[in-house]
């Protein structure tokens, strides 16, 4: 199961169930994908096929939606 937290301009922001304990978010787009840590700080863990402009846009959206991501993560893993 991989719940979608939100979508933005063709990007899907989601996480995989039971992948690992550290809060992070995956992002997929037609051109590539990325994984971003939220702990201890918001930080790009990896990316493939995305431009630096796209990475910047992704990180901006994660900062903007950080509370929503954390709430979704906590809600999903408490169930």
FITI-255027 format. One line per 10 residues: their letters; for each residue x, y, z of N, C-alpha, C, O. Coordinates in Angstrom, 3 decimals. Example, Ala and Ser with C-alpha at 12.3 -4.5 7.8 and 13.67 -1.06 7.14 Angstrom:
<pts>
AS	13.190,-5.690,7.800,12.300,-4.500,7.800,13.200,-3.300,7.800,14.236,-3.319,8.465  12.850,-2.250,7.080,13.670,-1.060,7.140,12.900,0.030,7.870,13.409,1.138,8.039
</pts>
This chain:
<pts>
XXXXXXXXXX	0.847,-1.179,0.000,0.000,0.000,0.000,0.894,1.245,0.000,1.881,1.310,0.733  0.545,2.208,-0.810,1.319,3.439,-0.848,0.366,4.636,-0.912,0.001,5.100,-1.992  -0.028,5.126,0.270,-0.997,6.226,0.332,-0.472,7.523,-0.301,0.661,7.941,-0.056  -1.316,8.135,-1.107,-1.007,9.440,-1.678,-1.366,10.510,-0.654,-2.477,10.528,-0.125  -0.422,11.398,-0.383,-0.661,12.489,0.565,-1.247,13.684,-0.185,-2.243,14.265,0.249  -0.627,14.053,-1.314,-1.176,15.118,-2.152,-0.542,15.054,-3.531,0.454,14.364,-3.747  -1.138,15.787,-4.454,-0.631,15.902,-5.827,-0.423,17.375,-6.149,-1.119,18.252,-5.639  0.565,17.618,-7.021,0.870,18.994,-7.415,1.539,18.966,-8.782,2.593,18.351,-8.941  0.937,19.629,-9.775,1.521,19.774,-11.116,2.096,18.474,-11.676,3.220,18.473,-12.176  1.375,17.405,-11.608,1.839,16.140,-12.160,2.732,15.333,-11.236,3.155,14.235,-11.597
XXXXXXXXXX	3.027,15.851,-10.055,3.810,15.124,-9.056,2.844,14.413,-8.105,1.804,14.961,-7.738  3.190,13.218,-7.721,2.442,12.497,-6.699,3.345,12.346,-5.483,4.447,11.807,-5.593  2.897,12.811,-4.338,3.640,12.742,-3.089,3.020,11.626,-2.255,1.834,11.683,-1.929  3.806,10.618,-1.910,3.269,9.431,-1.253,4.334,8.756,-0.407,5.504,9.139,-0.442  3.921,7.750,0.352,4.892,6.924,1.063,4.478,5.474,0.974,3.312,5.160,0.731  5.443,4.589,1.173,5.192,3.160,1.171,4.927,2.696,2.593,5.597,3.128,3.531  3.966,1.832,2.744,3.713,1.236,4.052,4.854,0.294,4.404,5.349,-0.445,3.553  5.259,0.329,5.654,6.249,-0.587,6.207,7.618,-0.539,5.521,8.326,-1.546,5.480  7.986,0.607,4.993,9.306,0.706,4.356,10.401,0.931,5.397,11.378,0.184,5.450  10.236,1.954,6.215,11.187,2.258,7.281,10.555,3.245,8.249,9.556,3.886,7.922
XXXXXXXXXX	11.129,3.371,9.435,10.530,4.192,10.487,10.752,5.694,10.318,9.911,6.495,10.727  11.853,6.072,9.731,12.184,7.493,9.581,11.199,8.161,8.616,10.985,7.674,7.506  10.605,9.270,9.041,9.599,9.929,8.210,10.246,10.464,6.926,11.253,11.172,6.955  9.627,10.097,5.808,10.100,10.543,4.503,8.923,10.512,3.532,7.860,9.978,3.848  9.116,11.075,2.374,8.078,11.104,1.344,8.721,10.777,-0.002,9.834,11.214,-0.297  8.013,10.015,-0.795,8.430,9.721,-2.165,7.652,10.636,-3.090,6.513,11.005,-2.803  8.270,10.999,-4.197,7.627,11.850,-5.189,7.879,11.217,-6.551,9.011,10.887,-6.902  6.805,11.056,-7.305,6.960,10.495,-8.650,6.324,11.445,-9.656,5.317,12.097,-9.380  6.936,11.499,-10.816,6.513,12.373,-11.912,6.823,11.610,-13.191,7.621,10.673,-13.170  6.219,11.986,-14.281,6.473,11.303,-15.556,7.960,11.309,-15.923,8.429,10.417,-16.629
XXXXXXXXXX	8.695,12.306,-15.446,10.107,12.443,-15.801,11.070,11.811,-14.811,12.253,11.662,-15.119  10.595,11.438,-13.634,11.515,10.861,-12.660,10.889,10.737,-11.291,9.672,10.819,-11.128  11.748,10.538,-10.312,11.268,10.351,-8.945,12.304,10.820,-7.935,13.474,11.021,-8.262  11.842,10.989,-6.698,12.733,11.436,-5.628,12.238,10.867,-4.296,11.081,10.474,-4.152  13.154,10.840,-3.336,12.828,10.474,-1.961,13.422,11.561,-1.087,14.580,11.947,-1.249  12.596,12.060,-0.138,13.019,13.177,0.700,12.780,12.834,2.164,11.680,12.437,2.547  13.818,12.989,2.978,13.697,12.815,4.426,12.986,14.019,5.010,13.132,15.134,4.510  12.213,13.798,6.070,11.648,14.904,6.842,12.313,14.998,8.201,12.122,15.977,8.923  13.093,13.986,8.554,13.793,13.963,9.839,15.257,13.629,9.623,15.554,12.772,8.791  16.172,14.248,10.315,15.930,15.305,11.289,15.554,16.636,10.630,14.962,17.504,11.272
XXXXXXXXXX	15.897,16.791,9.353,15.551,17.990,8.593,15.039,17.557,7.228,15.254,16.417,6.816  14.370,18.447,6.533,13.946,18.157,5.164,15.190,18.143,4.293,15.914,19.134,4.191  15.423,16.979,3.659,16.663,16.785,2.893,16.429,15.776,1.779,15.829,14.726,2.008  16.891,16.083,0.594,16.801,15.162,-0.527,17.664,13.937,-0.241,18.866,14.061,-0.006  17.052,12.763,-0.260,17.799,11.522,-0.053,18.304,11.001,-1.389,19.460,10.593,-1.501  17.435,11.011,-2.416,17.840,10.540,-3.737,16.876,11.081,-4.786,15.748,11.464,-4.477  17.341,11.104,-6.024,16.464,11.491,-7.126,16.966,10.849,-8.407,18.141,10.505,-8.533  16.063,10.696,-9.340,16.401,10.105,-10.623,15.561,10.777,-11.700,14.333,10.781,-11.615  16.205,11.341,-12.704,15.522,11.888,-13.862,14.914,13.270,-13.700,14.323,13.794,-14.644  15.044,13.866,-12.539,14.457,15.178,-12.292,15.518,16.273,-12.379,16.663,16.071,-11.976
XXXXXXXXXX	15.134,17.410,-12.898,16.060,18.542,-13.006,16.208,19.234,-11.653,15.415,19.003,-10.740  17.214,20.069,-11.532,17.402,20.820,-10.290,16.219,21.758,-10.042,15.862,22.005,-8.890  15.610,22.280,-11.103,14.421,23.123,-10.967,13.263,22.311,-10.384,12.535,22.790,-9.514  13.099,21.084,-10.871,12.038,20.222,-10.347,12.287,19.854,-8.885,11.358,19.838,-8.078  13.529,19.563,-8.552,13.876,19.237,-7.157,13.550,20.420,-6.253,12.985,20.246,-5.174  13.907,21.615,-6.695,13.609,22.815,-5.911,12.102,22.953,-5.696,11.651,23.252,-4.590  11.338,22.737,-6.748,9.886,22.830,-6.662,9.320,21.775,-5.705,8.415,22.067,-4.924  9.847,20.571,-5.767,9.423,19.490,-4.872,9.707,19.861,-3.422,8.836,19.735,-2.561  10.922,20.317,-3.156,11.285,20.680,-1.785,10.416,21.823,-1.259,10.039,21.825,-0.087  10.099,22.782,-2.109,9.212,23.876,-1.705,7.833,23.346,-1.317,7.245,23.799,-0.335
XXXXXXXXXX	7.321,22.393,-2.084,6.007,21.817,-1.784,6.039,20.977,-0.507,5.070,20.971,0.251  7.125,20.280,-0.267,7.241,19.495,0.961,7.275,20.419,2.173,6.639,20.135,3.188  8.005,21.512,2.074,8.028,22.486,3.171,6.618,23.039,3.394,6.164,23.143,4.533  5.936,23.387,2.323,4.590,23.949,2.409,3.609,22.945,3.033,2.715,23.339,3.781  3.772,21.665,2.731,2.839,20.619,3.171,3.407,19.751,4.294,2.883,18.668,4.556  4.453,20.203,4.950,5.112,19.370,5.963,4.143,18.869,7.032,4.165,17.684,7.366  3.310,19.726,7.564,2.369,19.300,8.606,1.412,18.228,8.080,1.137,17.243,8.765  0.915,18.424,6.880,0.006,17.451,6.262,0.698,16.099,6.063,0.093,15.053,6.298  1.948,16.116,5.635,2.705,14.879,5.442,2.885,14.157,6.770,2.652,12.952,6.868  3.298,14.892,7.780,3.507,14.288,9.109,2.198,13.722,9.678,2.185,12.624,10.233
XXXXXXXXX	1.112,14.467,9.538,-0.177,13.990,10.030,-0.611,12.721,9.301,-1.100,11.779,9.924  -0.433,12.701,7.997,-0.788,11.524,7.205,0.065,10.325,7.608,-0.451,9.218,7.762  1.364,10.542,7.779,2.285,9.482,8.190,1.855,8.908,9.551,1.707,7.697,9.713  1.660,9.806,10.516,1.294,9.366,11.864,-0.047,8.658,11.892,-0.203,7.655,12.588  -0.999,9.157,11.160,-2.320,8.534,11.098,-2.229,7.141,10.474,-2.829,6.192,10.979  -1.494,7.022,9.396,-1.379,5.736,8.696,-0.676,4.684,9.552,-1.118,3.536,9.609  0.401,5.063,10.209,1.178,4.076,10.932,0.645,3.784,12.338,1.110,2.851,12.993  -0.316,4.567,12.800,-0.969,4.261,14.082,-2.084,3.242,13.901,-2.481,2.584,14.863  -2.595,3.102,12.682,-3.719,2.198,12.418,-3.325,0.754,12.514,-4.160,-0.129,12.318
</pts>
